[in-house]
């Protein structure tokens, strides 16, 4: 602000280059109100000024404003360049709008910008993160375009959407064969893909490759991916080793291992690790508690599960109860046959609207398994109201009526299914 004040008092107050530099300064500091006022006061605006504005709002997660500015820029007769499109692709990723990515891509081709490596990288990232991995894959074709940034963008897209795993492995192999420089981001994404397919053998090979490479830094994110991969692939001892070797740990590191212990049925070690986490001053988050509740649910530790739930809701950490937490508790109680208690919790927590269909489905199965037809009917009716287009929900409700001997309602429900 002091620099801006000096500029306004000096002879360069109206200079376009100086005012554009001020725009850039405000944008980098995230001062979007100030940048807007400055931009509106400018009598002259060149492409650089517009690009700063469009990019500033894109970086500040104000995608709609970026698009509006782009329209205004075109109305003023300015022709966008690669930097303009890179900023706009960043904005499309925020709103996940594939149609806009395609339209911008077409516009860039019309302007003759399709050969720009920087633009192609941004496009690969945008297509990948907006769900069109096929288009992203096409853009990576061709040796001139297979650099670290483009390949990483594509592999990251595959990892985020849990699809095209064989393509991801092919690209990774090609990167190795072409001796493309690697970094921890691409390795972390490959480990995530190994986690998805539960392949500890491939994950271990990638781990060894990373250890041998002098280019790859074992940062917190990469180590977390290692813990997650080993834990979810059934190699809990290797997950523990990766965890203990970390020089610095964040909440995700602790949560991943807690979740791993829970998945392997070792709720005691999960609780012990949680206590150690608290002792070391790491503040747990909602996912940490979800991992603990899930561990208690799968091992039938009802009393311990309640204890964890009460620890979470006592406002010590300011964590709000989410649908997933409620679902875990309901599932835990239902598995143990405490159906009335589970239903009371649903009602007291406004769970009738908050509980998802998967939780209601688990509750229904438990009610039928324990022979509670009254609550079975409640659960089946709730599922039907939530997802009226699913035939299985009609079948479930009809089956509940049949179990209680209410054949009239059973037939009516099946008739409704045919009509829907």
C-alpha positions as CSV (number, residue, x, y, z in Angstrom):
1,X,0.0,0.0,0.0
2,X,2.9,2.4,0.8
3,X,4.5,1.7,-2.6
4,X,1.1,2.3,-4.3
5,X,0.8,5.6,-2.4
6,X,4.2,6.7,-3.6
7,X,3.3,5.9,-7.2
8,X,0.0,7.9,-7.0
9,X,1.9,10.9,-5.8
10,X,4.7,10.6,-8.4
11,X,4.9,11.3,-12.2
12,X,4.4,7.6,-13.1
13,X,0.9,7.4,-11.7
14,X,-0.7,7.0,-15.1
15,X,2.1,4.8,-16.6
16,X,0.6,1.5,-17.9
17,X,3.7,-0.5,-17.1
18,X,3.9,0.8,-13.5
19,X,0.1,0.2,-12.9
20,X,0.4,-3.3,-14.4
21,X,3.3,-4.0,-12.0
22,X,1.1,-2.8,-9.1
23,X,-1.7,-5.1,-10.3
24,X,0.8,-8.0,-10.3
25,X,1.9,-7.1,-6.7
26,X,-1.6,-7.0,-5.4
27,X,-2.5,-10.3,-7.2
28,X,0.5,-12.1,-5.7
29,X,-0.6,-10.9,-2.2
30,X,-4.2,-12.0,-2.8
31,X,-5.5,-8.5,-2.4
32,X,-8.4,-9.0,-4.8
33,X,-10.5,-6.0,-3.6
34,X,-7.5,-3.7,-4.1
35,X,-6.6,-5.1,-7.5
36,X,-10.2,-4.7,-8.7
37,X,-10.3,-1.0,-7.7
38,X,-6.9,-0.4,-9.3
39,X,-7.9,-2.2,-12.5
40,X,-11.2,-0.2,-12.8
41,X,-9.3,3.1,-12.4
42,X,-6.9,2.3,-15.3
43,X,-7.6,4.4,-18.4
44,X,-5.4,2.0,-20.5
45,X,-5.4,-1.8,-20.2
46,X,-3.2,-4.0,-22.3
47,X,-3.3,-7.9,-22.5
48,X,-0.8,-8.1,-19.7
49,X,-3.2,-6.2,-17.4
50,X,-6.1,-8.5,-18.3
51,X,-4.0,-11.6,-17.8
52,X,-3.0,-10.5,-14.3
53,X,-6.7,-10.0,-13.4
54,X,-7.9,-13.3,-14.9
55,X,-5.1,-15.3,-13.3
56,X,-5.4,-13.5,-10.0
57,X,-9.1,-14.5,-9.7
58,X,-8.4,-18.0,-10.9
59,X,-5.7,-18.5,-8.2
60,X,-8.1,-17.0,-5.6
61,X,-10.7,-19.7,-6.5
62,X,-13.0,-17.2,-8.1
63,X,-13.6,-19.0,-11.4
64,X,-16.8,-17.2,-12.4
65,X,-15.0,-13.8,-12.1
66,X,-12.2,-15.1,-14.3
67,X,-14.6,-16.1,-17.0
68,X,-16.5,-12.8,-16.8
69,X,-13.2,-10.8,-17.1
70,X,-12.3,-13.0,-20.1
71,X,-15.6,-12.1,-21.8
72,X,-15.0,-8.4,-21.1
73,X,-11.5,-8.6,-22.5
74,X,-12.8,-10.1,-25.7
75,X,-15.4,-7.3,-25.9
76,X,-12.6,-4.8,-25.7
77,X,-11.0,-6.4,-28.8
78,X,-8.0,-8.0,-27.0
79,X,-6.7,-11.3,-28.4
80,X,-5.9,-13.9,-25.7
81,X,-2.5,-15.6,-25.5
82,X,-1.2,-18.8,-24.0
83,X,-1.0,-17.2,-20.5
84,X,-4.7,-16.2,-20.7
85,X,-5.7,-19.8,-21.6
86,X,-3.5,-21.3,-18.8
87,X,-5.3,-19.1,-16.3
88,X,-8.7,-20.0,-17.7
89,X,-7.9,-23.8,-17.6
90,X,-7.0,-23.3,-13.9
91,X,-10.4,-21.8,-13.4
92,X,-12.2,-24.7,-15.2
93,X,-10.5,-27.2,-12.9
94,X,-12.1,-25.4,-9.9
95,X,-15.6,-25.7,-11.4
96,X,-15.0,-29.1,-13.1
97,X,-16.5,-28.0,-16.3
98,X,-15.4,-30.2,-19.2
99,X,-17.5,-28.4,-21.7
100,X,-15.7,-25.1,-21.0
101,X,-12.3,-26.9,-21.3
102,X,-13.3,-28.2,-24.8
103,X,-14.6,-24.8,-25.9
104,X,-11.4,-23.0,-24.8
105,X,-9.3,-25.7,-26.4
106,X,-11.1,-25.1,-29.7
107,X,-10.7,-21.4,-29.4
108,X,-6.9,-21.8,-28.7
109,X,-6.6,-23.9,-31.9
110,X,-8.4,-21.2,-33.9
111,X,-5.8,-18.7,-32.7
112,X,-2.9,-21.1,-33.7
113,X,-1.7,-21.7,-30.1
114,X,-2.1,-25.5,-30.1
115,X,1.7,-26.1,-30.5
116,X,2.6,-24.3,-27.3
117,X,4.1,-26.7,-24.8
118,X,2.9,-24.6,-21.8
119,X,-0.7,-24.6,-23.2
120,X,-0.6,-28.4,-23.8
121,X,0.5,-29.0,-20.2
122,X,-2.4,-26.9,-18.9
123,X,-4.8,-28.6,-21.2
124,X,-3.6,-32.1,-20.1
125,X,-4.1,-31.0,-16.5
126,X,-7.6,-29.5,-17.2
127,X,-8.8,-32.5,-19.2
128,X,-7.5,-35.0,-16.6
129,X,-9.0,-33.2,-13.6
130,X,-12.3,-32.5,-15.3
131,X,-12.8,-36.2,-16.2
132,X,-11.7,-36.6,-19.8
133,X,-8.6,-38.7,-19.4
134,X,-9.0,-40.0,-22.9
135,X,-8.4,-36.4,-24.3
136,X,-5.6,-35.9,-21.9
137,X,-4.0,-39.1,-23.0
138,X,-4.2,-38.0,-26.7
139,X,-2.4,-34.8,-25.9
140,X,0.5,-36.6,-24.3
141,X,1.0,-38.7,-27.5
142,X,4.2,-37.7,-29.2
143,X,7.8,-37.7,-27.8
144,X,8.1,-33.9,-27.9
145,X,5.4,-33.6,-25.4
146,X,6.3,-36.3,-22.9
147,X,8.0,-34.2,-20.3
148,X,7.7,-34.4,-16.5
149,X,4.9,-31.9,-16.2
150,X,2.6,-33.3,-18.8
151,X,3.1,-37.0,-17.7
152,X,2.7,-36.0,-14.1
153,X,-0.6,-34.2,-14.8
154,X,-1.9,-37.3,-16.7
155,X,-0.8,-39.8,-14.1
156,X,-2.2,-37.6,-11.3
157,X,-5.5,-37.5,-13.2
158,X,-5.6,-41.3,-13.5
159,X,-4.8,-41.6,-9.7
160,X,-7.6,-39.2,-8.7
161,X,-10.2,-40.9,-10.8
162,X,-9.1,-44.5,-10.1
163,X,-9.2,-45.4,-13.8
164,X,-7.0,-46.2,-16.7
165,X,-4.5,-47.9,-14.4
166,X,-2.8,-49.8,-17.2
167,X,-2.3,-46.6,-19.1
168,X,-0.7,-45.0,-16.0
169,X,1.7,-47.9,-15.7
170,X,2.5,-47.7,-19.4
171,X,3.3,-43.9,-19.2
172,X,5.4,-44.5,-16.0
173,X,7.4,-47.2,-17.8
174,X,7.9,-44.9,-20.8
175,X,9.1,-42.2,-18.5
176,X,11.7,-44.6,-17.1
177,X,12.8,-45.8,-20.5
178,X,13.1,-42.2,-21.9
179,X,14.9,-41.2,-18.7
180,X,12.4,-38.5,-18.0
181,X,13.3,-36.6,-14.9
182,X,11.1,-37.9,-12.0
183,X,9.8,-36.2,-8.9
184,X,7.9,-37.2,-5.7
185,X,4.6,-36.1,-7.1
186,X,4.5,-38.7,-10.0
187,X,5.8,-41.4,-7.6
188,X,3.1,-40.5,-5.0
189,X,0.4,-40.7,-7.7
190,X,1.7,-44.1,-8.9
191,X,1.6,-45.4,-5.3
192,X,-2.0,-44.2,-5.1
193,X,-2.8,-46.3,-8.1
194,X,-1.1,-49.3,-6.6
195,X,-3.3,-48.7,-3.5
196,X,-6.4,-48.7,-5.7
197,X,-5.6,-52.1,-7.1
198,X,-4.2,-53.4,-3.8
199,X,-0.9,-54.4,-5.4
200,X,1.9,-54.3,-2.8
201,X,4.3,-56.0,-5.3
202,X,4.2,-53.2,-7.9
203,X,4.1,-50.7,-5.1
204,X,7.2,-52.2,-3.6
205,X,9.0,-52.0,-6.9
206,X,8.1,-48.3,-7.2
207,X,9.3,-47.7,-3.6
208,X,12.6,-49.3,-4.5
209,X,12.9,-47.2,-7.7
210,X,12.3,-44.1,-5.6
211,X,15.0,-45.1,-3.1
212,X,17.5,-45.6,-5.9
213,X,16.7,-42.3,-7.5
214,X,18.7,-39.2,-6.5
215,X,16.0,-36.9,-7.9
216,X,13.1,-38.0,-5.6
217,X,12.6,-36.4,-2.2
218,X,10.8,-38.5,0.4
219,X,8.6,-35.6,1.6
220,X,5.6,-36.0,3.9
221,X,3.2,-36.5,1.0
222,X,5.2,-39.3,-0.6
223,X,5.7,-41.1,2.8
224,X,2.0,-40.8,3.5
225,X,1.3,-42.5,0.1
226,X,3.7,-45.3,1.1
227,X,1.9,-45.9,4.4
228,X,-1.4,-45.9,2.7
229,X,-0.3,-48.3,-0.1
230,X,1.3,-50.8,2.3
231,X,-1.6,-50.6,4.8
232,X,-4.3,-51.1,2.2
233,X,-2.4,-53.9,0.4
234,X,-2.2,-56.0,3.6
235,X,1.4,-55.2,4.4
236,X,0.9,-53.5,7.8
237,X,4.4,-54.1,9.1
238,X,5.9,-52.3,6.1
239,X,3.4,-49.5,6.7
240,X,4.6,-49.2,10.3
241,X,8.2,-49.2,9.0
242,X,7.5,-46.4,6.5
243,X,5.7,-44.4,9.3
244,X,8.5,-44.8,11.9
245,X,11.2,-43.8,9.4
246,X,9.5,-40.4,8.7
247,X,11.4,-37.5,10.1
248,X,8.3,-35.3,10.0
249,X,4.7,-36.5,10.3
250,X,1.4,-34.8,9.7
251,X,-2.2,-35.7,10.7
252,X,-2.6,-37.8,7.6
253,X,0.4,-39.9,8.4
254,X,-1.0,-40.9,11.8
255,X,-4.5,-41.3,10.4
256,X,-3.3,-43.6,7.6
257,X,-1.7,-46.0,10.0
258,X,-4.6,-45.9,12.5
259,X,-6.9,-46.8,9.5
260,X,-4.5,-49.6,8.6
261,X,-4.6,-51.1,12.0
262,X,-8.4,-50.9,12.0
263,X,-8.6,-52.6,8.6
264,X,-6.5,-55.4,10.0
265,X,-8.7,-55.8,13.0
266,X,-6.1,-54.5,15.5
267,X,-8.2,-51.9,17.3
268,X,-5.9,-51.9,20.4
269,X,-2.9,-50.8,18.3
270,X,-5.2,-48.2,16.6
271,X,-6.2,-46.7,19.9
272,X,-2.6,-46.9,21.2
273,X,-1.4,-45.0,18.2
274,X,-4.2,-42.4,18.6
275,X,-3.1,-41.9,22.2
276,X,0.5,-41.5,21.1
277,X,-0.6,-39.0,18.5
278,X,-2.4,-36.9,21.1
279,X,0.7,-37.1,23.4
280,X,2.9,-35.7,20.6
281,X,0.6,-32.8,20.2
282,X,-0.9,-33.7,16.8
283,X,-4.5,-32.6,16.5
284,X,-6.7,-35.3,15.1
285,X,-9.3,-34.4,12.4
286,X,-12.7,-35.8,11.4
287,X,-11.0,-38.5,9.3
288,X,-8.9,-39.7,12.2
289,X,-12.0,-40.3,14.2
290,X,-13.8,-42.0,11.3
291,X,-10.8,-44.4,11.1
292,X,-11.2,-45.2,14.8
293,X,-15.0,-45.6,14.6
294,X,-14.6,-47.9,11.6
295,X,-12.1,-50.0,13.5
296,X,-14.5,-50.4,16.4
297,X,-17.4,-51.1,14.1
298,X,-15.6,-53.9,12.2
299,X,-14.3,-55.5,15.4
300,X,-17.5,-55.3,17.4
301,X,-16.0,-53.0,20.1
302,X,-19.3,-51.2,20.9
303,X,-18.2,-49.8,24.3
304,X,-14.9,-48.6,22.9
305,X,-16.6,-47.1,19.9
306,X,-19.0,-45.1,22.1
307,X,-15.9,-43.8,24.0
308,X,-14.3,-42.7,20.8
309,X,-17.5,-41.0,19.6
310,X,-17.9,-39.2,22.9
311,X,-14.3,-38.0,22.7
312,X,-15.0,-36.6,19.3
313,X,-18.2,-34.7,20.2
314,X,-17.0,-33.2,23.5
315,X,-15.8,-30.2,21.5
316,X,-12.1,-30.6,22.5
317,X,-11.1,-30.5,18.9
318,X,-14.1,-28.7,17.5
319,X,-15.1,-31.6,15.2
320,X,-18.6,-31.7,13.9
321,X,-20.4,-35.1,13.5
322,X,-20.6,-36.0,9.8
323,X,-22.9,-38.5,8.1
324,X,-20.0,-41.0,7.9
325,X,-19.4,-40.9,11.7
326,X,-23.1,-41.5,12.3
327,X,-23.1,-44.3,9.8
328,X,-20.2,-46.0,11.6
329,X,-21.9,-45.8,15.0
330,X,-25.2,-47.0,13.6
331,X,-23.5,-49.9,11.8
332,X,-21.5,-50.8,15.0
333,X,-24.7,-50.8,17.1
334,X,-26.7,-52.7,14.5
335,X,-24.0,-55.4,14.2
336,X,-24.2,-56.0,17.9
337,X,-28.0,-56.3,17.8
338,X,-28.5,-52.9,19.6
339,X,-31.1,-51.9,17.0
340,X,-33.3,-49.7,19.2
341,X,-30.3,-47.8,20.4
342,X,-29.1,-47.3,16.9
343,X,-32.5,-46.0,15.8
344,X,-32.7,-43.6,18.8
345,X,-29.2,-42.2,17.8
346,X,-30.5,-41.7,14.2
347,X,-33.5,-39.8,15.4
348,X,-31.6,-37.7,18.1
349,X,-28.9,-36.7,15.6
350,X,-31.5,-35.8,12.9
351,X,-30.0,-38.8,11.1
352,X,-33.2,-39.6,9.1
353,X,-32.1,-36.8,6.7
354,X,-28.4,-37.0,7.4
355,X,-27.8,-40.8,7.0
356,X,-26.9,-42.0,3.5
357,X,-28.5,-44.9,1.7
358,X,-25.5,-47.2,2.4
359,X,-26.0,-46.8,6.1
360,X,-29.7,-47.3,5.9
361,X,-29.0,-50.4,3.8
362,X,-26.7,-51.8,6.5
363,X,-29.3,-50.9,9.2
364,X,-32.0,-52.7,7.2
365,X,-29.8,-55.8,6.8
366,X,-29.1,-55.9,10.6
367,X,-32.8,-55.4,11.4
368,X,-33.8,-58.3,9.2
369,X,-30.9,-60.5,10.5
370,X,-32.1,-59.9,14.1
371,X,-35.8,-60.3,13.2
372,X,-36.9,-56.8,14.1
373,X,-39.6,-56.4,11.4
374,X,-40.9,-53.0,12.7
375,X,-37.6,-51.3,12.3
376,X,-37.0,-53.2,9.0
377,X,-40.1,-51.6,7.6
378,X,-38.9,-48.1,8.7
379,X,-35.5,-48.6,7.1
380,X,-36.9,-50.1,3.9
381,X,-39.4,-47.3,3.5
382,X,-36.7,-44.7,4.2
383,X,-34.5,-46.3,1.5
384,X,-37.3,-46.2,-1.0
385,X,-38.1,-42.5,-0.3
386,X,-34.4,-41.7,-0.8
387,X,-33.9,-43.6,-4.0
388,X,-37.3,-44.2,-5.6
389,X,-35.7,-45.2,-9.0
390,X,-33.8,-48.2,-7.6
391,X,-35.7,-51.5,-8.1
392,X,-33.8,-53.1,-5.2
393,X,-35.5,-50.7,-2.7
394,X,-38.9,-51.9,-3.8
395,X,-37.8,-55.5,-3.5
396,X,-36.4,-54.9,0.0
397,X,-39.7,-53.3,1.2
398,X,-41.8,-56.0,-0.4
399,X,-39.6,-58.6,1.2
400,X,-40.1,-57.0,4.7
401,X,-43.9,-57.0,4.2
402,X,-43.7,-60.6,3.1
403,X,-41.7,-61.6,6.2
404,X,-44.4,-60.1,8.4
405,X,-47.2,-61.8,6.4
406,X,-48.5,-58.6,5.0
407,X,-49.0,-59.9,1.5
408,X,-51.3,-57.1,0.4
409,X,-48.6,-54.4,0.9
410,X,-46.0,-56.7,-0.5
411,X,-48.0,-57.1,-3.8
412,X,-48.7,-53.3,-3.9
413,X,-45.0,-52.5,-3.5
414,X,-44.0,-54.9,-6.3
415,X,-46.8,-53.3,-8.5
416,X,-45.3,-49.8,-7.7
417,X,-41.9,-51.1,-8.8
418,X,-43.3,-52.1,-12.2
419,X,-45.0,-48.7,-12.6
420,X,-42.0,-46.6,-11.7
